Amino acid sequence: MKNKKKISASEQRTLWGSRVVIWITMIVVLFPVIWIVMSSFSAGDSFFLSSLFPEKFSIEHYVELFRETDFGIWVFNSLKFCFIVAIIQLVLTSLAAYAFARLRFVGRKYGLMALLILQVFPNSMAVAGYYILIYKFGLVDNSFALILVLAGGSAYNIWLLKSYIDGLPVELDEAAMVDGANEFQVFYKIIIPLAMPQLAVIFLFSFIATYSEYVITSIFLQTPGKMTLALGLQSFISDQFAAHWTLFAAAAVISSLPIMIIFMCLQRFIQNGLVAGGVKG
C-alpha cells in the first residue's frame, strides 16, 4: 500500500478555515434568494416574514401574475429583444475581433484601444442625446431603433474574442489559404467553429445585459404593451402594485428562469470559453 501523506496541523487549520469561509459566503449569497422564493409563496402582501419559511404556502401570486398583469407580454418582449440583440452583437463582435486579430489595416493598432476608452463612459451620459433623437425623429415605441442602439456592440466583447483568436494557430489560416480559401472562408469555416466556446460567453453576456437593461429601454418604450421585463418589474413597486411585494417576489423568481436556462444550456461552452480565453495555445 502506498503511504498517504499526512496533513500537518497548520494545513488542517488552513483547510478548515477555507471551508468555513466558503460556507459563510454561500449562506450570505443564497439567503436573499431563498427569502425571495419563500416570500413569493407566502399568502398576503407582507414581504417581511416572521420566519424564513411562510406559515401558509400559496401560489396565488403566480396565478395573479399572469391573470391580472401583462407579465407574459413583458417576458416575450424581453426575450425577443435579448435574442435579436445578442445575435447581432455576435455577428458584429466576431467580424470586428477577426479583423483586429488577423487583418492588417490603417488604424488597427489604436482602433481597439479607442473603442475600449469609449466603453469607459457610462450609457447614462448618452441619455440626453437619445431624448433628442427620439423626439426629433419620432422614435417613441420604435422597437427597431431600440434594437440598433442596444446592439451597437461591446468593445469589451471584441477585445475578449480578439484575445481568444490570437491564441489560435495562424498556421491553420495559412493552410486553408494554400488550399484556395479566401479571408471570409477562413473566418466562418475555421475561426468561428474553433471560437464557439468564446462566442457562447459573449452571447450570454449580451443576453444578460439586454435582459436587465433599464435606462435606455425606459426612454424608447412608453406603451405598456411594448414594455420589457425590467420596465414591468419597476412598475410593480411604483404604480398600482406598490404594496404588493409578494407579487413582485413571484415575478422576480420567474424572471430569473430564462437566464438560468440559457446558462445551463451553454454551461459546457461557457466553462471552456472562460478558461481558454486567457490561454495562448
C-alpha positions in Angstrom: 0.0 0.0 0.0 1.2 3.5 -0.8 1.8 5.7 2.2 -0.6 8.6 2.4 0.9 11.9 3.1 -0.2 13.2 6.5 -1.6 16.7 6.7 0.0 18.8 9.3 -1.9 20.6 12.0 -1.4 24.0 10.3 -2.5 22.7 6.9 -5.7 21.2 8.6 -6.4 24.6 10.2 -6.0 26.3 6.8 -8.2 23.8 5.1 -11.0 24.1 7.7 -10.7 27.9 7.6 -11.1 27.9 3.9 -14.2 25.6 4.2 -15.8 27.9 6.8 -15.2 30.9 4.6 -16.8 29.1 1.6 -19.8 28.0 3.7 -20.3 31.5 5.1 -20.1 33.0 1.6 -22.6 30.5 0.3 -25.0 31.3 3.1 -24.7 35.1 2.5 -25.2 34.7 -1.2 -28.1 32.2 -1.0 -30.0 33.8 1.9 -31.6 36.7 -0.1 -32.5 34.2 -2.9 -34.2 31.8 -0.5 -36.0 34.8 1.2 -37.4 36.0 -2.2 -38.6 32.5 -3.1 -40.2 31.9 0.2 -41.9 35.3 0.1 -43.3 34.5 -3.3 -45.1 31.5 -1.9 -46.4 33.4 1.2 -50.1 34.4 1.4 -50.8 38.1 1.7 -48.8 41.1 0.8 -46.2 41.2 3.5 -42.7 41.0 2.3 -41.1 40.5 5.7 -41.8 37.1 7.2 -41.7 36.1 10.8 -39.6 33.1 9.8 -37.7 32.0 6.7 -40.5 29.6 5.8 -44.0 31.1 5.4 -46.8 29.8 7.7 -49.0 29.1 4.8 -47.8 28.2 1.3 -49.8 29.6 -1.6 -49.4 30.0 -5.4 -51.9 32.8 -5.5 -49.2 35.4 -6.5 -48.1 33.3 -9.5 -51.7 32.9 -10.7 -52.4 36.6 -10.2 -49.2 37.5 -12.0 -50.4 36.0 -15.3 -54.1 36.8 -14.8 -54.0 40.4 -13.7 -50.9 41.8 -15.3 -49.1 41.9 -18.6 -46.2 39.8 -17.3 -46.4 37.3 -20.1 -46.1 40.1 -22.7 -43.2 41.6 -20.8 -41.3 38.3 -20.8 -42.0 37.8 -24.5 -40.8 41.3 -25.4 -37.6 40.9 -23.3 -36.7 37.5 -24.8 -37.4 38.9 -28.3 -35.0 41.9 -27.7 -32.4 39.7 -26.0 -32.1 37.1 -28.7 -32.1 39.6 -31.6 -29.6 41.9 -29.9 -27.4 39.0 -28.8 -27.3 37.6 -32.4 -26.5 41.0 -33.9 -23.8 41.6 -31.4 -22.3 38.1 -32.1 -22.1 39.0 -35.8 -20.6 42.4 -35.2 -18.2 41.3 -32.5 -16.9 38.2 -34.4 -16.2 40.3 -37.6 -14.5 43.1 -35.6 -12.5 40.7 -33.5 -11.3 38.7 -36.5 -10.3 42.0 -38.3 -8.3 43.2 -35.3 -6.7 39.8 -34.7 -5.8 38.7 -38.3 -6.0 41.6 -40.7 -3.6 44.4 -41.2 -5.1 47.9 -41.8 -4.5 51.5 -41.0 -5.6 52.4 -37.5 -5.6 48.8 -36.3 -3.1 49.5 -33.5 -5.1 52.2 -31.8 -8.6 51.3 -33.1 -9.4 48.8 -30.4 -7.9 51.0 -27.7 -10.1 53.8 -28.8 -13.2 51.5 -28.5 -12.1 50.5 -25.0 -11.7 54.1 -24.0 -15.2 54.9 -25.3 -16.6 51.9 -23.4 -15.4 53.5 -20.1 -18.1 56.2 -20.3 -21.5 55.0 -18.9 -24.6 54.8 -21.0 -26.3 57.4 -18.8 -24.1 60.1 -20.5 -25.9 59.5 -23.7 -29.4 59.8 -22.3 -29.8 63.5 -23.3 -28.8 62.6 -26.9 -31.2 59.7 -27.0 -34.0 62.0 -25.9 -33.2 64.5 -28.7 -33.1 61.8 -31.4 -36.3 60.1 -30.2 -38.5 63.1 -30.2 -36.9 64.7 -33.3 -37.4 61.7 -35.5 -40.4 60.2 -33.8 -38.8 57.0 -32.4 -41.0 56.6 -29.4 -42.0 52.9 -29.0 -39.8 52.1 -32.1 -38.5 48.6 -31.4 -36.2 48.6 -34.4 -34.4 51.8 -33.2 -34.0 50.3 -29.7 -32.5 47.1 -31.1 -30.0 49.1 -33.1 -29.0 51.1 -30.1 -28.7 48.1 -27.8 -26.8 46.0 -30.5 -24.3 48.7 -31.1 -21.6 46.3 -30.0 -19.3 46.0 -27.0 -15.6 46.9 -27.0 -15.0 44.5 -24.1 -16.5 41.6 -26.1 -14.5 42.5 -29.1 -11.3 42.5 -27.0 -12.3 39.2 -25.3 -12.8 37.4 -28.7 -9.7 39.0 -30.2 -7.6 37.6 -27.4 -9.2 34.2 -28.0 -8.5 34.3 -31.8 -4.9 35.4 -31.1 -4.4 32.1 -29.3 -5.5 30.1 -32.4 -2.6 28.9 -34.6 -2.1 31.2 -37.6 -0.9 28.1 -39.5 -4.5 26.9 -39.8 -5.3 30.1 -41.7 -2.3 29.7 -43.9 -3.0 26.1 -44.7 -6.6 27.0 -45.7 -5.4 29.8 -47.9 -2.9 27.4 -49.6 -5.9 25.2 -50.4 -7.6 28.2 -52.1 -9.7 29.6 -49.2 -10.2 33.4 -49.0 -10.4 35.5 -45.8 -14.1 35.1 -45.4 -14.0 31.3 -45.8 -11.2 31.1 -43.2 -13.3 33.2 -40.9 -16.5 31.2 -41.0 -15.1 27.7 -41.7 -12.1 27.7 -39.3 -12.2 30.6 -36.8 -15.9 30.5 -36.0 -16.1 26.7 -35.2 -12.9 27.0 -33.0 -14.2 30.1 -31.3 -17.6 28.6 -30.3 -16.8 28.5 -26.6 -15.9 32.2 -26.5 -18.9 33.0 -28.7 -21.2 31.3 -26.1 -19.7 33.5 -23.4 -20.3 36.6 -25.5 -23.8 35.5 -26.3 -24.5 35.1 -22.5 -23.0 38.5 -21.7 -25.1 40.2 -24.4 -28.2 38.4 -23.4 -27.9 39.3 -19.7 -27.0 42.9 -20.4 -30.1 43.3 -22.7 -32.3 41.4 -20.3 -31.5 43.7 -17.3 -31.2 46.9 -19.3 -33.5 49.7 -18.0 -32.3 53.2 -18.6 -32.2 53.2 -22.4 -35.2 51.0 -22.7 -37.3 53.3 -20.5 -36.5 56.2 -22.8 -37.6 54.4 -26.0 -40.6 52.4 -24.8 -43.7 54.2 -23.3 -46.6 51.9 -24.2 -47.4 49.2 -21.5 -47.9 46.6 -24.2 -44.3 47.1 -25.5 -42.6 47.2 -22.2 -39.8 44.8 -21.3 -39.5 42.8 -18.1 -37.2 45.4 -16.5 -39.8 48.1 -17.0 -42.7 46.0 -16.0 -41.0 44.9 -12.7 -40.3 48.5 -11.9 -44.0 49.3 -12.2 -44.8 46.7 -9.6 -43.2 48.9 -6.9 -44.0 52.3 -8.2 -47.6 52.2 -9.6 -50.8 50.4 -8.6 -48.8 47.4 -7.3 -46.7 49.5 -4.9 -47.8 47.5 -1.8 -47.7 44.0 -3.4 -44.2 43.0 -2.6 -45.0 39.3 -2.6 -46.3 39.7 -6.2 -43.1 41.4 -7.0 -41.2 38.4 -5.5 -43.1 35.9 -7.6 -42.3 38.0 -10.7 -38.6 38.1 -9.7 -38.5 34.3 -9.3 -40.0 33.7 -12.7 -37.8 36.4 -14.3 -34.7 34.6 -13.2 -35.6 31.4 -15.0 -34.6 32.4 -18.6 -31.1 33.3 -17.5 -30.8 30.1 -15.6 -32.0 28.0 -18.6 -29.6 29.8 -21.0 -26.7 29.4 -18.6 -27.3 25.7 -18.1 -27.7 25.1 -21.9 -24.4 26.9 -22.6 -22.5 25.8 -19.4 -20.1 23.5 -21.2 -19.2 26.1 -23.8 -19.0 28.9 -21.2 -16.6 26.9 -19.0 -14.3 26.2 -21.9 -14.5 29.8 -23.2 -13.7 31.4 -19.8 -10.8 29.1 -19.2 -9.4 29.2 -22.8 -9.8 33.0 -23.2 -6.7 33.7 -21.2 -4.6 30.8 -22.6 -2.3 31.1 -25.6 -2.1 27.9 -27.5 
